[in-house]
C-alpha cells in the first residue's frame, strides 16, 4: 500500500493535478491498470462520467506532456439530445444540480473490456434513459449498444410502466454473474410519478432479463442509496434499500430492505425487512438512504449477515437467510432480527467494513468504529474521532489489515484518519498556501482511492491527490 497513516499528512500528501471536465461528477471515478490504448501505448486509466453526458478516459498518474489530454472522450449528446435541464427535472433546491445526465457510478467488466454507463437525455421534448456499453480502450460503443431503457411490472392485475421523467439512476451500477443491475428512484424529492425500480440486463447482449417495482400503483420508495450501489452476496442474491413511501406488507416497500434473485428472465422478490416504526420513519423523511452492507461469513448462530442503516441512525443487523419481514406488533423494536442499535449516527453515510469492524459517520457526529464478535456488534464504539463530520460516505484504503486510512469528504473538505485510532492525520484546509482546496463539489458526489491516489469529482473537474 502506497498511502499509510505515516505519510498521509500535509507535508507528504496533497493535490497533484486537476483535469477539466464539461460537467459535474456525481459518481465515483473507476480505475483499470495496464490498458493498451490504440496509438497511445499502455496506461493506468481512470474513467469518469459527467452530468453533461460525457465519459472520459485519462492517464491515472500524469497530466503533463502527451497525457495532458484525455486518452479518449465520448459524448452522448447526439441527434439533438441534451442533458435534462434542471428546470424540467425539478428538485434543484434539494440537489443543487444544474442538469441531469450520467448520475451514477458506471461499472467495468475487466474481462470483456467494457464500461457500462447509464445516461439520461432530453430529446425532442421527451426524457430518455439509455445503457451504453463502451470499449475501455477506445470509448466506442459495443455491439447492441446503446440500448433504450423500458420496463413494466405486473402486480394485482395492474401494469406499472417505467416513466423516465421522474426516474433517476442514482445508485452505482452492479455487474453480477453476467447480469447488469440498474436501480432507480426519484429526482431528489418525493413526487407523484416516481417508483423504486430494479432492472436486470444480460450484460453481453443488453437484453432486459427482469424488472421489479417496489411501489406498484403508488409513488415514492425510491432506491437512491446516496449513490452507493446495489449489494450482492456469494449466492448472487441482490440487496437494495428504499426511501420513504407507502408500506403494505409484501406489496409496497417504503423504508425497507429488499432481497431479489435472478430466476431465468425474471427478477423475483425473495425476502425483505421493514422496521416496526415504518410509519414514523415515513412521516419524518427518515428513510433508508444508504446501501446495504453485506458482511463476510461470520462465526456464531447466523453466518450470513448484512447491516442496514437509515437517516434515523439505527443499525439493523439482519440475517440474510431470514431477514425478518415486518413485526408490527413487536413490543421490543424489531425483536425478530439479529440485532438493533438505535441512535448511532443521524444521517450517517454508507457503512464501511474493515478488519471485523464497522465504521459509521453522521451529521454532527464523530466517526465511530464498532467491532463484530460472533456476528454481533459491540453496543458502544471501540474508537471514535474527535472531529465531527458531515457529508459523503467514508472509504478505507489499506494493505491487507495494516496501514489503514479512513477518508471522508465533508462540505468540500477532504479529511483522513488513522483507521485504527480514528485520529485525524490530514485535512485539505491545513495544507500550505491553500494548495489542496477542493472547489465546490456536487451534492451526493462520491470519491475513490486506488493505487496510491485519490480522485475527487467537482462541478467541472476531476482532482487527483497523492504523495507529493
N, C-alpha and C positions, 0 to 999 in steps of 0.2 A: 504494500500500500504506500503510495507516494505521500499522501496527506496524513499527518498524525497530530495528536494533541500537542506535540512539542514544536512542530514547525508551522502550524496554523496560528499565526499571530500577526499583528500589524507590520512587523519588520520583514517577515519572510513570505507573507501571503498577501495577495491583492489583485486588483484589476489588471488584466493583461492586454485585452483589446476589445473593441466594440464593432459589431457588424451592423450596418444599416439595413433595415427591412422596410417593406411597403405597408406594414400594418402591425397591429398589436399581436403579441404572442400570449395565448391563454394556456395551452397545453405544454407539457414537458418537451424539451428537445430530446432527440434519440441519437444513439451513437453506434457506429459499426467500425471495427478495426480492419485495416488492410483491404480496402476496397479498390479494385482496379477501375479507374475512370478512363474511358477511351480517350486517347490523345493527351492525357494529363498524368498518367502514372498511378502509383499506389498511394492511397491516402487513408489515414484515420479520418472518418467523416462524421460530422454532426449534422443532423437533419432537423429543420424547424419549419413550422407551418404558421400562417398568419390569418388574422380575421379578414384580410383583404384577398383571401382565397389564393395564396401562393404557398408553394413548398420550395425550400432552399436546401441545397447540399453544400456545406462548407468544409474546407480542411479544418479539422478539430484542434490543431495545435499551433497554427500560424495564420496571421492575417497580413503578411508582407510579401513583396515580390509577386511571384506568379499565384500566390494564394490570397491575394488581396480581393479577388473577385470570386463569386460563387463557382463551385465546380459545375453546378447546373442550377437552373431556376425554372420552375413550372408554374404558370398561372392558369387558373381555371376560368378566367373572365374572357370567354369567347362567345361568339354569336350573340352579342348583345347582353350577356349576363353581367350582373354587378353584385357585389356583396349586398345583403339585405340592409337597407338604411335603418338606423335605429328608430327613426320616426315612424316606420312601418312595423318594425319588430316590437317596439314598446319596452317598458320596464327600464328605461335608461336611468331613472333615479335610483334603481336598485343596483344595476350592474356597472353603471358609468361607462358602458361601451358606446362607441360611436357607429359601429357597423357589426354585422354578424356574418361570418364566413366559415372558416375552419376553427371550431372552438376546441375540440377535444384533442387529446394526445393521440397521434397515429400509432400504428403498430407495425413492426417489421418481422417478416418471415426471413431469417437469415439464410436458410437452406435454399429457398426459391429465389432469394434476392429481390423481394418485393416489399415495398412500403405501402400500407393501406391507409387511406385518408378519407374522411367524410367531409364534404363541403356543402354549404347551404348558399344558394344564389337566388337572386330576384331577376326574373327574365320574362318579358312580355306580360307584365302585370301578374305574374304567378310566382309562388315560392316553390323551390325545388331542392331536394336533397339527392346527392349522388355519392356513390362509393367510387373512389379512384384507386386503382392498383398500379403503382409505378415501379419501374425498374430502378433499383437503388443505384445503379451505375450511371444511368443516363437521364432518369426522370421521365422516360417515355411510358405511355400507357401500355399495360399488358393486354393480351387478348381478352375480349369481353368487357374491357374497361373503357369508359366509365359505365356504371350501372345506376339507373334512376331507382331510388328507394320508394317502394309502395308496400302497403301491408293492410291486412284486415284481420279481425279476430271475432269469431263467432261465440256468443255466450247467451244462453237463455233465449234463443231464437232471434237475437239481435246481431246484426253485422256491424261491428265497430270499425270505422275506416281511419287509418292513419292520416292525420291532417298536418301538412307541412308548416302551415302558418305559425301555429303556437309552439310546435316541437323544436327543440334544440338538442343536438347531440353533445352534451357536456361531459359525460364520463369517458375516460380513456377507452380506446378500442381494446378488445380482448381476442387473442388468437389461441384456440384450444382444440387439439385433436383435429386439425384441418378445418375448423369452423371459425368464422369471423363473427363475433358477437358485438352488437351495437345497441346501446341504451339511450333512451331519450326522456326528456322532461320538458318543463316549461321554459320560457324565455327569460326567467329570472324573477317572475312574480306570478302569483296564482291568478289564473284567468278562467275562462269559461269553455275552452275547447281543448286544452291540453290534457293528455293522459300519460301515465308512465308506460313506456314500451320497451321490450327487449326483442330484437330481431336477430335471427341467425342466418348466415350465408355460408355456402360452400366456398372455401377460400380460393380454390383453383379455378372455379367457373363463375363465381359471384351470383350463383343462383340461390334464391331465398329458400331456407330449409326450416322455417318456423317463425312464429310471432306470438308474443304474449303481451296482453294488455292488462295492467294491474288495477285499472279503474273502469271496467266496461260500463257503458251507458252512464258514465259520470265524468267528473273532471278532477284535476289536480293529481296528487300522488306521484309527482314527478320523480324520476330516477336521475339525480344530478350529482350527488356524492362529492361535492366540492371539486369536481374534475377527476377524482380518483376512479379507477376502472372497476368493472365487474370483477369478482373474485372467482377462482376455480380451485378445486382440490384434485387429488391424485386420481379420483374416480371419474373426473371430467364433469362433475356437477358444477353449476353456475350459481353464484350468490349475488344478490343486489339488495339495496336498501331504498326505501321510498320516503318522499316528503309528505307534508301534511295533506290530508284528503279524507274523503269519506271512507269509513271502515264498516264492512259487513263480513263476518267470519266466512272464509272460504270463497268470497265473491269479490269484494273490494278491499284493497290493501293499502290504505293510507297509513303512514307512520309504522311500517312493517319491515321485516327482513324476509326475503323470499328465496327459495331454493328451486332452481329449474334444472331439467335434464333434457338432453338431446335424444329423442327417440325417432330414428329414421328421419323423416322430413318434417317432424313436428317438435315444438319446444313445449315441454309439459311441466306444470307446477307439481313439485314433489312434496314440499313441506314449507312451513312458514312460522314466524313468530311475530306477535303484536303485543306490546306492553299492556298491562291491565288498565293503565290510566290513559289509554289512547285518546279518549275524548278531550281530556285536559291538554294533552300534547297538541292535538289538532287545533283547539281553540286558542292556543298561545304560541303558535308557529314554532313548536319545539320538535320538529320532525327529525328523522334520521338523515343527517346531512353529510355523513361520512361513509366511505366504503366499508364493507365487512372485512375483518381481518381473520383470514384462515390460518390457524396455527399448525406447526408441525405436530405429528402424533405425540401425545402426552402420556406419561405414566398415570396410573390411577384408574378410577371407575369408568371415566369417559375419555377414551383416547382421541376421538375425533372432535375437536373443539374449534370454535370460532368466537370472536368478540365483536360486538356491535356497540356503537355509541351514537347518541344524537345531540341536539343542541342543549337539551336539559342537563347533560353531563353525567348521565348514568351509564356505567359499564354493564353490559349484559353478556355473560359467558354462556354460550349456547352449545348444546350437543348437536353436532351436525347429523347424527343418526336419528334424533328425535328432538326437533327444535322447540317444541312446546306449544305451538299454535297460540291460543288465546285463553286466558283464565279470568273471565270477567267476575267470578265470584271469589277470587283469592282474597283472604284476609291479610296474608303476608304478601307484599308485592311480588308477583310473578314467581311464586314458590315452586312452580313446575320446571323451572330452568336450573342450570347448574349453579349459577352464582349471579348476584346482582349487587353492584356497588353504586349507590346514589351519590350525587353531588360532587363528583370528582373534578370536573372542569367544564364550566358552562361554555358553549360554543367551541368545543375542542376541535382541533384539526384532526386529520386522519391519524389513527393509532399506528404506532411503529413497533415492530418486534425485533429484538436483537438479544442474542445470548440469554434466552429464557427470561427476558424482561420485556414488559410493555411500557411504552412511553406515551404520555398524554400531554397536550398543551391546550390552553383555553384563553378566552378573553379575560384579561386582568388576572390571570393565574400564572403560577410558576409552572415550569415543565416538571413533570413528575414521573418517577420510574417505579413500577410495581413488579415484583418477582412472581414467577409461577412456581408453585410447589404442588406436585401431584395433581395438576390440572386446575388448581385454584389460585387466584391472585391474592397476594398479601393485601390486607384491608387498609394498611397505611403505606405510603411510599417509602421505598428504601433509599431514595435520593430525590432531591428536588433542587431546582435552580434558585438563586437569589433574585434573579430578574424575572419580572412578569413579562409575558409576551402576548401578542395578539396578531393573528394574521394567517399565513399559509401553513399548510401541513408540514411538519418537520420530516427530515430524511436523515439516514445514518450512513456514513462511509466507514469502512473498517478493513483490516487484513485478517480474515477469519474472525476470531473473537478478541483480537488485540487492536490497539491504536484506533479505537472507535471515536469518531467525531459526530456529534449531532448538530445538524444545520437547521436554521429556522429563518424564515422571511417574515418580517412584521413591518407594515407601513413603509415598504420600500427600503428597509434596513436589513442587511444580511448579518446574522449572528451565528457564532459557532460555540459549542460547548463540548468539554470532555464528557463523553457519553457515560462513563462510569460514575464520575462525581457530580456531573452537571454544573461544573464550574465554567463560567464564561471565559473563553480564550481569545475571541475575536469579535469585533463589531465594525461594520463598514464605515461608520461615522468616526471611528477613532484613528483611522489611517491619516498620515500627514498630508497636509495641503489638499484635503478633500479628494484624495486620489481615488478612493473606492466608492464614491457616492453613486447610488443607483437612481436613474431617472424614475419618475412616477411609473409604477408598474400597474398593469391592469387588474381589475377585480377578479379574484379566483385564479390568478396566474400561478403556475407551478414552476419548479426548477429541478435541476438534476446534477449529481456529482458522478463523474466517471473518469477513470484513467488519470486521476490526479488533477482534474479540472472541474470547475463548477460553472454551469451555464444557466444564465438568468434571462428570461424574456421581458421586454419592456413594451411600451406602446409603439415603438418604432425601431427596435434594435434587439440584438442578441449579444449579451455581455459575457465574456469569458474571464473567470478568475482562476488563479493558480499560484504556484510558487514563483516568486519574483527572481 
